[in-house]
């Protein structure tokens, strides 16, 4: 998953490029596959975490990346629970999917999140997110649903990044354990170079390669033991002389790999924590083109409304756009245009009049004429959540009063 790390300018250019090459199809109706993928990644991370815990209890050395995982596993655990809760709510359906490429069938916003994580090595912050999405939307606009889903998709992508680094940690751990076993055999030979060379020969015959993790851990272990270090190094170098590597180069490669793993896993864990601290409502309104259009409300009321009220209007825009199969920005523009045609002091000069008020029929009429789809009878605006809540409480109260009254009368009659 880790690709070439890009500078801020390169990242913006890459965002524009993938936007031009993202073929989008019909929206998905289910994200069950995403839950399955998340669960598989998390299960792998847990297995590595448990194995590392065993190493710690046995005083076996652990790599810096492994220590990061051990110290911050609780963050991953919390974030996975949060992702599962959000996915179970079903509010992330209808996300446009890609129709081509290796992520065919996956939501476009998930592919965007993966690209962002891969080309920043998991180093995600608010500026990176906003500049990347703004660059992407300079070529292709994202829906409001996609923008709301972005933090969730970034979390999923960061968990996947951690899983990939955990695979490297696991492989390195396996090689370290093999080196420990090999070192024990060498020490038991008491410095007999002929026997040591024979063992090395069998090792090369069986594995046909010497990994950096194995070589570095073996040499470091022997150096600490103070036994056979120079002899084994010379014998290993002799075995490698026909290739392109030496013990020195393998050791340098191992140190570089361990450093890269530590940076990648620390970036991804820090990224998970940072996303939770972001005010996504504010970021959403900054990135949403539909929001920017609605803020052109002729009488300026829209911009003065609280977030909940603005969100109520946006949901109506989203609903109408889906019904008439047109972009959300088109619905928003038509609402603003309708409001702009009225006198400044009239109630009709507010976008809300057309989205949720008496002017809705006018708005629907314009949309029907433009699209040739006549669905007005089924598009009454949703009621405000607070009003719906009040009605539900009232009905529940009536039910409970009726039930207890009936119970009391029945009890009296029985007596």
C-alpha positions, -999 to 999 in steps of 0.1 A, spaced: 0 0 0 29 24 7 37 42 -26 61 69 -35 59 97 -9 49 129 -26 55 166 -17 25 189 -12 27 202 -48 31 167 -62 2 155 -41 -21 181 -55 -11 172 -91 -17 135 -83 -52 143 -69 -61 161 -101 -47 133 -122 -67 105 -105 -98 127 -106 -96 128 -144 -91 90 -145 -117 78 -120 -146 63 -140 -177 64 -117 -208 42 -119 -240 36 -100 -239 42 -63 -233 12 -40 -262 1 -17 -241 -19 7 -207 -17 24 -207 -52 39 -175 -60 20 -158 -31 37 -168 -44 71 -153 -78 61 -121 -62 49 -118 -42 81 -124 -73 102 -97 -92 83 -72 -64 88 -80 -60 124 -78 -98 131 -43 -98 115 -32 -68 137 -45 -86 168 -25 -117 160 7 -98 156 0 -78 187 -5 -110 207 27 -126 193 47 -95 203 32 -96 238 45 -131 242 80 -119 231 79 -91 257 70 -116 284 99 -138 274 123 -108 272 127 -113 235 139 -81 217 112 -61 198 116 -37 169 108 0 173 77 -4 151 66 -33 173 69 -11 203 47 15 187 21 -11 181 23 -24 217 21 10 232 -7 23 210 -29 -7 203 -57 7 224 -61 36 198 -65 11 170 -90 -9 191 -111 23 198 -110 34 161 -121 0 148 -150 0 172 -159 35 160 -157 24 123 -179 -6 130 -205 15 147 -206 40 119 -208 13 91 -236 -5 110 -258 27 109 -262 23 71 -257 60 64 -229 54 40 -249 37 13 -254 52 -21 -217 61 -25 -206 63 -62 -183 34 -71 -154 30 -95 -162 10 -127 -126 2 -137 -92 -5 -122 -80 -26 -93 -106 -10 -70 -135 -17 -94 -167 -19 -74 -153 1 -45 -166 35 -35 -147 63 -51 -141 81 -18 -125 49 -4 -100 49 -34 -93 86 -27 -86 79 10 -62 50 0 -43 73 -24 -40 100 3 -27 76 29 -4 57 5 13 89 -9 18 105 25 30 74 43 0 78 66 10 113 76 -25 129 75 -35 163 88 -62 188 81 -42 208 55 -33 176 36 -69 165 35 -83 199 24 -57 206 -3 -60 171 -17 -98 172 -19 -98 207 -33 -74 197 -60 -95 166 -68 -126 187 -70 -110 211 -94 -115 183 -119 -145 163 -105 -169 172 -78 -176 148 -49 -211 144 -36 -220 155 0 -224 119 10 -188 112 -2 -175 142 18 -192 130 49 -178 95 44 -142 107 39 -131 106 76 -145 71 79 -127 60 47 -95 76 60 -97 56 92 -103 24 73 -73 32 50 -51 40 80 -60 7 97 -52 -11 64 -18 8 64 -11 -4 99 -21 -40 89 5 -38 60 32 -26 84 22 -53 109 29 -79 81 64 -66 78 68 -66 116 56 -102 117 80 -112 89 109 -95 107 100 -111 140 100 -146 123 135 -139 109 147 -127 143 135 -159 160 152 -180 133 184 -160 139 181 -167 176 178 -205 169 207 -204 144 228 -184 169 222 -210 196 235 -237 173 266 -217 163 274 -210 200 271 -247 208 298 -255 182 324 -236 202 339 -217 173 344 -247 149 345 -228 116 342 -259 95 310 -270 112 297 -234 112 303 -232 75 286 -265 69 255 -252 88 256 -220 68 257 -241 36 227 -261 46 209 -228 55 216 -213 21 206 -246 3 172 -246 22 163 -210 18 184 -198 -11 187 -163 4 198 -144 34 173 -118 46 184 -85 61 165 -92 93 181 -126 98 216 -114 90 215 -83 112 200 -100 142 224 -129 140 255 -107 138 242 -84 166 234 -114 188 268 -130 183 285 -96 190 267 -93 223 277 -129 231 312 -121 222 316 -154 205 323 -163 169 313 -128 156 342 -122 132 344 -158 120 307 -160 112 307 -126 95 336 -137 73 319 -170 64 287 -152 56 304 -127 34 322 -155 16 289 -172 9 275 -139 -5 306 -129 -25 290 -142 -58 260 -119 -53 254 -82 -49 252 -82 -11 275 -83 19 268 -84 56 274 -47 58 248 -40 30 223 -64 46 227 -47 80 222 -13 64 191 -25 46 176 -39 78 182 -7 97 166 13 69 136 -10 68 131 -9 106 132 29 105 107 30 76 83 7 95 85 27 126 77 60 107 49 44 88 32 28 118 36 58 140 22 81 112 -8 59 108 -16 56 145 -11 94 149 -34 99 119 -62 79 135 -60 100 166 -59 133 146 -89 125 125 -109 120 157 -99 155 169 -109 173 136 -141 193 134 -154 176 103 -185 197 102 -164 227 95 -142 209 70 -172 195 52 -187 230 47 -153 243 35 -151 215 9 -187 212 -2 -195 231 -34 -232 227 -27 -227 245 6 -209 274 -12 -237 278 -36 -264 277 -9 -244 305 9 -253 327 -21 -288 329 -6 -300 363 -18 -312 375 17 -282 360 35 -303 340 60 -288 307 51 -253 316 62 -266 329 96 -285 297 104 -271 271 128 -254 240 114 -284 217 121 -307 239 100 -282 242 72 -278 204 72 -315 200 71 -315 221 39 -286 202 24 -304 168 30 -333 181 9 -309 192 -19 -294 157 -17 -328 140 -18 -340 161 -48 -307 155 -67 -311 117 -62 -347 117 -72 -341 137 -104 -307 121 -111 -289 153 -114 -259 168 -96 -265 183 -61 -250 216 -72 -277 219 -99 -305 217 -74 -287 242 -52 -282 266 -81 -319 264 -91 -330 271 -56 -307 302 -54 -319 313 -89 -355 310 -78 -349 331 -47 -329 357 -67 -359 364 -90 -380 377 -61 -379 411 -44 -354 415 -17 -380 420 10 -402 392 0 -401 358 19 -395 341 -14 -359 355 -16 -346 328 7 -335 294 -6 -353 277 23 -386 289 8 -380 266 -22 -363 237 -5 -386 232 24 -413 259 23 -443 269 1 -421 275 -29 -410 238 -31 -436 232 -59 -420 260 -79 -385 244 -74 -398 210 -83 -416 224 -114 -383 238 -127 -365 205 -120 -392 185 -137 -390 207 -168 -352 205 -169 -351 167 -165 -383 154 -179 -389 135 -147 -423 141 -129 -421 129 -93 -435 159 -74 -462 139 -57 -436 118 -38 -412 145 -29 -428 163 1 -400 177 23 -390 157 54 -402 171 87 -376 185 111 -361 158 133 -372 177 165 -408 178 154 -407 141 146 -392 134 180 -420 153 197 -446 133 178 -430 100 188 -428 110 224 -465 121 223 -476 88 208 -455 68 233 -471 87 261 -506 80 248 -498 43 245 -484 40 280 -513 59 296 -538 38 277 -520 6 287 -518 14 324 -555 26 324 -566 -6 308 -545 -26 332 -559 -8 362 -595 -12 350 -590 -49 343 -575 -54 378 -604 -36 394 -630 -57 375 -611 -89 385 -613 -79 421 
